[in-house]
Amino acid sequence: MLVAHGSRDPRPQQALNLLAKRLGERSGFPIVGTATLELALLPLHQQIQEFAQLSQSWGYSQVQILPLFLSSGVHVNADLPAEIAIAHEQLGSEIQLNLLPYFGSKINRLAALIATKMAMVEIEHWILIAHGSRHPGGNQPIEQLATQIKAIPAYWSVSLHFETQIKALILSGVHRIGIISYFMFSGGITDAIAQSLQQFYQEYPTVEFYLISPLEIDDNLLDLIEDLLK
């Protein structure tokens, strides 16, 4: 089961559904369900219960739950375990719920995936933009990933804001800046980042910007998620 944050923008849910569909089409792969922590018709524990009951009717005795989150914030450390505990209490011992490590914890695999996309273009400096977390230690995985791929970490919602990091590079004389949009799915924030870059284009016409979204649904991403679900 793939668990995402949830959004009012329809695109993340569409991408989540496509991801589950593509995984389900793989040979020998079990049924794949989806759920969201927020903005769903049902609370997460009820979504998990329904999928667990469906899985049980298909003859499965356990459900693997993969949080599609990129940093170790409150959702990963508190909200998800609490919802799964409620679901487990309601379901009893007939089916097992296994909470897997969150997607963003697989830093080595993600670094290799992103580095492949980065190698496609020559850039002086890369900036890795993530949402950012106020939870203690929540941004450490982002910083570790940025170090591995030799990028500068930046955030959308907390300090080390990405616009500040871009301006610092420009003022230091950098003329080719790569932006890694590190979000699970495209949505309102990724749109806003692209709009901000358009403003930079206009303000600094001699600087080239290159934006990549490394977590687009492709075979490499599917391979990684399939490995995590096994």
DALIN-V621714 format. One record per helix or strand. SS is the DSSP state (h for helix, s for strand). FROM is the first residue (numbers start at 1). LEN is the number of residues. Records with the same first field share a line. If there is no record, write none. Layout:
# DALIN-V621714
SS: FROM-LEN, FROM-LEN
This chain:
# DALIN-V621714
s: 2-3, 34-3, 62-6, 96-4, 125-6, 152-4, 161-1, 176-6, 208-5
h: 10-15, 44-14, 74-18, 103-3, 107-12, 140-9, 162-10, 188-16, 219-11
